[in-house]
């Protein structure tokens, strides 16, 4: 009895299984990387928005954009004729 066919079938099964596991591992790595990249982008975007808001607040409260009090014309009391 020849067993050459069975050995070849087993080898093909092992090769397919190895290729499947390699593709699955690669895909799982891609998913983890995309998730990590999304978290990093979200945190960086949040920090950027906070920095922009802080800059605007500082510009309009303490910087050149701050409003300066202008002299108001208050009516002075009329001199009384006493």
Order of alpha helices (4+ residues) and beta strands (2+ residues): alpha
